[in-house]
Amino acid sequence: MKLYSVAAMRAADAKAVELGYPSILLMEAAGRAAAAAAAERWPAAERIVVVAGKGNNGGDGFVAARWLHFWGRKVRVFAPAGHRGDAALARAALEAHLPVRPLEELDLSGAGLIVDALFGTGLTRAVAGELADVIESINRSPAPVVAIDVPSGLPYAPAVQADLTVALAGLKPVHVFYPARAACGKVLLAPIGLPPAALEQDDLPELVEPGEMRRLLPARPGNAHKGSVGRVLVVGGAPEFTGAPALAALGAYRAGAGLVTVAYPAEAAVSPPLEAVRLPVASWTNARLFDARAEAVAVGMGGGPGGGAAARAALKLKKPTVIDADALYPEVVKAYATAAVPSVITPHPGEAVRLLGGGDPKAVAADPLRYGRELAARFRTVVVLKGGPTVVCQPGRCAVNSSGNPAMASGGMGDVLAGVIAAFLAAGLEPYDAARLGVYLHGLAGDQVGRIGLTAGDVAAALPKARARLEAGAVEPYWA
C-alpha cells in the first residue's frame, strides 16, 4: 500500500477524470462512505451535525448529510456560502431535502455525532479567526466526531480531534505520522472508486503492512540447528555503556538468531545473555579475534569513543552490517559503501544531523521521508531513521512503519532493534527487507506490551510471541 501526498492524490483524481470517471461520482462515493462509517460506528446517534467548508471536502460533507438524512437520522448542516463546481452540485442535491444553515450560526447543542467536513488535505497554513473558533467549538463538544478524509486543520494547529477518520482512497501522511496521527482517532480506509491506474504512481513511499512482513519471515525447517538459522556478531560496549551490546545480543536471539557472539573491550564489564559467546577484545585493531563465522554484524551499540574504531575493525569481515549509535559517523558509513559491504544504518534524528554534517534534529523529525531519502542517496545504504513512525529508505525506495507506540520511548530500544535487524540479515534477507521486517516486528512486540514504563528488555521478551502472531496471520493493520 502506498502513502499519498496531497499532490499525489490530486494527480490520482485528475487521472481518474482523464480515464472517464466523473469527479462528481468520486464525491458521491466519498460522502456515502463517510456516512456509512458514521452510521455503523454510532447506530444510536439520532441527531447529527455536519460542519462543511467551502471546498470539495465540504461537498463530501453535503453528500454524507444527504445519505444520513435518507437513512432516518435528524441532520443539521452548517456551511459558508460560495460553493463551486462539484461542491455546489452536492449542496444543491442536499438542499432539495434539507436546509444548509450559515456557518456563523453553528449550534452543536444536542448533537449525538458531529461530521467534520470543514477542510481537507489542501491547507497550506494554520486556520485562524472564526474558522479556528469553529474547530475549537467542535473539540469542546462532548459528541464524538467523524472526520472526512482528514481532521480539519491538520497538519497544523488548531485541528479537530476526531474519534474516527474516514481516509478516502488512500492513506495520507497525517494518518501515519505523529503528532497529526493522534488527532485522527481510529482510521478507516474507504475506497471511493478511483480506477487502479489512477492510483498507480512511482516514487510514493510504501506502508509496511503485516501481510507483506509475514511473507518475509525466514522459514525454519524441521532439521534446523543453531548454525543454520543465522549467526550474529555484536561489536560494542564501552566501560560506561555495557548494557547496550547485551541488549543487541538479546534482540538478535529473540528475533530468531541461532548463535550470537558479543565482542567488547576487555576492560568493559559487559554481561551478555547467558546464551551468547563472550569475546573480550584487547584492541579493536585485532580483527582476527572476531567471529569470522558470523553471517551478519551489529556494531556501535554503547561503543562510546571507540565506536568508530570498532566499526572499522568489523568492516574487515565484509559481512552485512547494522551500523548503530556510536559508529554512526560519515567516514565510517562511507567506508562500508566504498568497500561494497551491505549495511543498514539506524540513526535517530540527532545522529542523522551528525551524518549530514549539520542541521536541526527537529527538522529531521518533522520530515523523516525527506531526510531518510537524503541519507540513503548520500551514503548508498539502507537507512532506518527512527521516529514516530520510523521510516526505512534505500536509494529509490522508502517505507513507513506501521507498528510501535509512544511507550517505546525509553533507553535501549534502539540496541534491541539493531540486534533484531542483524538477525534477519544473518538469516539471509536483503538489507532493505531485513530492516523493514526488523522495524515492524520490534514495533509489534512493543504494541503487545504497550504501556508507559515499557523497557527495552520487555520488548525483547515479547519478540517471540509477536513473531508467532505474525506467522499465524493474526495481526491486523491499525487502519481498518
N, C-alpha and C positions, 0 to 999 in steps of 0.2 A: 504494500500500500504506500502511496506517495503522500507527501505533505505539501499542500498547495499554498503558495504565497498569494497575496492579493492580485498581483499581476498574472500569476499562473491561472487563477480561477477566472479572471476576466478573459484571458485568452481562450479558456475552455468554453465559456459562454459564447464568445464570438465565433468560435469554430463550430459550435452546435448550430448556430443560426446559418452559417455558411453551408452546413450539411442539410439544411432544410427543416430544422427543428425550431418552430416559432418561439421567441423568447417569452411570450405570454404563457405558453404551456409550461415553461420552467417555473415561472412564478406561481402558477396554479398548483403544480406538483409540490413546490416548496411550502406554500401556505397550508395545503391539505396535510402534508406530512407533519408539520408543526402542530396543527390542530389535532390530528390523530394521536400524536405522542402526548399532548396535554390531556386529552380526554381519557386515554388509557391509564396514565400515571395518576390522575386525580379524578376518578369517576364520580366522586361525591361533590365536586366543586360546581355548584349551580351558577353562581354569579361570577362572571369572568370579565375582567377589564383588559382591553387590548390598547396598548400605547404605541402608536405608529408614527414614524417620521416621514420626511418628505421624499426619500429616495426609494429604491427598489425594495429595501428591507421593510419599509412601510407598506409597500404593495403586498409583500408576503404576509404582513400582519392583517391587511384587509381580507385577503383570501382566507386566512385562518379564522378570522372573526365570522365570515360568512358561513363556513362549514360548521363551526361550533354552534352558531345560531340554528342551522339546519338540523343539528343533532339534539336540539332541545335545550341548550344552555341559555341562560339570560346574559346577554353580552352587551357591554357598553364599550364604545370605541372613541378614543380621543386622538386627534391628529391636527397638525397645522394645515393650512390651505396651500395651494400651489403645486399639486402633483402633476406630473407629466408622463407621457409615454405609457408603458405597461402599468405603472403605479396608478395613473389616472383611470385606466380601464378597470383595474381591480377595485378602485374606490367606487366607481360608478356602479359596478356589479353589486357591491355591498350595499350602497345607498338605495338600491331598489328594495331592500328588505329592512335596513337599519339606518338610523341617522349617525353621522360622524360628528362628534362634538368638538369644539375648539380645544386645542391642547392646553391653553391657559385656564380652562375650566376643569382641569384634571381632578377627579374625585375618586379616590381609591377606597373610600369607606365601604364596608360591607363586602369587599371583594374576597372571594374564596380562592381566586387564582389570578395572577397577572401574566399577560403575554407581552414580552418586551420585543418590539419591532421598531425601535426608535432609530438606531444606527446599525449599519452592517460593518463590513470589513474595510471600508474605504476611508476611515478617519485618518487625517494627517496631523492633527493636533488635539490637545485635550479639549473636552467640552467645557464651556463656561456659561455664565449668565443663567438665563431662565431654563435652558435645557439641562444644565448641571443641577438646577433645583429639582427638575423632574426626576433625574436619576436618583438624587438623594431621597425624594419622596417615595420612589419605588423601594429603595433599600430600607426605609423606615417602616414600611408596611409589614404587618405580620403574615400577609398572604405569600404562599410560595410563588416563585417566578419561573416561567419558561422563556428562555431567550431564543429567538430565531436566528440561527447561524452563529452569532457571537453575542455575548452580553454587551449591551450598548456602552460605549465609552472606551472599550479596550482598543489598543493596548495601553491606553493612558488612564489617568485617574482624574475625576471620579469615574467609576464604572459600575454598572448594575451587577449585583451579587446574585447570580442565578442558582436555582436548585436543579434545573435541567437545561442543558443547551442542546438544541437540535442542529447539529452541524450538517449543512446542506452540500451534498455531492461529494465532499472530501473534507478531511481534517485540515485545519489551518494552524499556523504557529501558536496562536493564542490558546488552542485546545491542548497544547502539548507542553509549552514552556511556562515555567513559573516566573513571576507571580501571577501572570494572566490566567493560567490554568486553574488556579484556586477560585477564581470568580465564576468559573463555568459550571460548578457542581457536577452532576452526572452528565456525561457526554453521550449523546445518541447520534450515530451517523445515519443520515437519511438519504438514500438515492432519490434523485429528482428527475431521472430520465435522460440525463446527459449521455449522448452516444459514447461508447468506449473510445472511439477515435478522437473525440474532443478532449478526453481526459489524458490521453497518452502524450506526455511531454518529456523531453530529455532534460537531464541535469536537475531534476527535482530530488530533494532528499527523500530517503525511504523511512518508513516507520518499522522498527524492529517488532515483529509480531511473533506470538508464541508458536503458531503453526510452522513458520519457517525455521525457527530456532529448534523445534523438535526434530526437524529433518536433518539439522546439522549435528545433532548429538552423535558422538562416535559410538559405533556398535561395540558391544562387549561379548565376544564369542564364549562358548561354554568352556573352552580349553585355555582361557586367558590366564596369564600369570603376571607377576609384578614387573617383569622385564618386557612384557609385550604390550602394555597399555599406556606407556609413557613414563620416561624418566626426566625429572626436572632438577636442575641445579639452581639453587638460590644463592646469590652472592651479595653480601651486605653486612651491616651491623657494626657500628662504631661503639666504643665503650658506653657512650651515653644514650644509645638508641638500640639496645639489644632486643627489644620486643619485635621490631619491625620484620627482620628476616624470619623470625619464628612464626609470625602471623602469615607471612607469604607462604612458608612451607605448609602450614596448616591449611591455607586456602587451596594449595595445589593438591594436597591429599584429599581434601573433602570434595574437590571437583572431579576426582577420579584418577589422579596420577598413581602409578604403581610404585614408584620409588622416588624419594626426594632426598637430595644431598644439600646440606647447608654449609657453604664456605664463608668464614667470617674471620676477622682479625684475631690472632691468638690471644691478644690482651683483652678482648671483649668477652664478658661472661654471658655469651648467647646460650639460651636454653631452648633449642628447637624441640618440636614434638618428639615424644619417645620413639616414634616410628622412623624418624629421619636419621640419616647418616650425618655425623658431625665431621667437619673438615676445617679445623683451625689452621689459619694461614699466617705464616710469619711475615710474608711480604707479598703484596698484590702483583709484583713483577714476576713472581714464580708461578706462571700458569700451569706448569707441569703437575702441580698439586691438585688441580681441578679434576672433577669427574668428567673425563672425556666421553664416557658412555651416555651422558645426558643427551636427550633429543631436543631440549629447549632450556633456556636460561632466563631467570628473572634477576635483574641486577639493580642496585641503587637503594633498596629499602633500608632506611636507617644507616646509610653509608657515611653520613657526616662529611667531613672534609676529604675523606678518602674515596668518596663515591665515584668520582671521575676516574681515578686510578683503577678501581675495581672493575669499572665498565670496560676500560681499555684492555685490561688483562683478560676479561671474559671474551672480548672480541676475538682473541686468538683461537678460540674454539670454533668460531664460524658456525655457530648454531643459532636457529631462530631465537630471538631475544626480546623480552619485555624490559624496556628501559624506564625506570621509575625514579621518582623522588630525587635523591642526591646525585644521581647520574645524569640528570636532565640538563645538560649543558650543550650549547650549539656545536662545539668542536667534537663532543662525544657522539652526538646523533649523526653528524656529518660523516664521521669516521665509519660508522656502520653502513651508511648509504654508499660511501666510496668503496668499501670492501664487498658490496653486494650481499651483505648479511641481512636476511629478512628480520624486520624489527617492528615492534609496537611501542610507541611512546605514550605515557599515561600522565600528562600534566594536569594539574588544576590551574585555574586562571592565573595565579601568581607565577607558577612555573612556566606557563605559556608566555607570559611577558618576558621572563628571563630568556627563553629560547628565541624570542623575536627581537631581542635587543632593546626593549623598552616598551612603554605603553602603560595603560591603566587596567588592572585586573577587573575593575567593574565594567569596563567596556567589553572585555573578553566575555565576561559572564552574561552580559546583555545581548551579545550577538555571537554565540558559540559556533554557529554554522559558518559564518564568515571566517572566523579565526581558525577553526578546525581545518577548513579548506586551505587557508594560507599556510598553516604549519605542514600539512600533508604535501603541498606542492613544493615548499621550500626545502624540506628535508627528505623528500621522496620516501615516505614511510607511512605506516598506518598510525593514526592519531586517535587516542581516546582522551577527549577533552572533558574532564569530569565537571559535572554541574547538575542543575535541575531542569531538564534531564541531561544526562551525558550524551554527547554525540561522538560518533565514530566515523572518521574520514580516511580515505586514501585518495591519491590523485585521481580526479574524475568521478568520485563517488562518495556519498555521505549517507549516514543512517542516524536516526534519532531513537534513543532507547525509550521503551515504554514501561519499564518496571522500576522499582525503587520508590523511596519516600523520604520525607524530611527527617524522620527519626534516625536515618543512617548518617546524619551529620555528626560524626564522632571520630576520635582518633583511631587510626589503624585500619579503617575501611579500605583505603587505597592499597595497603600492603596485602590484605586478603585478596583484593581484586587482581593485583599483579600475579599472585600465585595461581588464581583461577585461570587467567588467560594463558599463562605459561603451561598449565596442564593441558589445555586444548591444543596449543602449539605442539607439545610433545606427543599428543595423540595423532598428529598428522594434519590438522586443519591448517588452511592457509591463514596468514595473519589477519586479514580483514574478517574472515569468518570466525576465527578464534576470538578476536576482540569483540565482535557483536555478541557471540554466544556467551562469552565470559561476562560481559557487562550485563546482559539480560539475566543470566542465571544468578549472578551476585545480587542484582536488584530484587529478583523474585524471592530469594532467600530472605532478604530484608523485609519484603512485604509479608512473608509468613509470620514474622515476629512483630514488626511494625509498631512498636510503642516507644515513646520517648524513654531514654535510658538504655536503648539498644547499644550493645558493644560489638566491636569487630569480631570478637570470639563467638558471640551469639549468631552472627551472620554465617560464619564459617561452619558452626554446628548445624545450621539449618540447610546447608547446601545439598546434602544427600536427599533429604525429603523434597526439596524444591526440584531437584533433578528427576526424582521419581514421578512427581506430579506432571512435570513437563513431558516425560517419556510416555506417560499414560494418557496424554491429551486432555488433562484435567484442568488446564489453565486457560482462562478467557482473557482477552484484552480488556483494558479498563473502559474502553468505549463499547457500547452495545451495538 
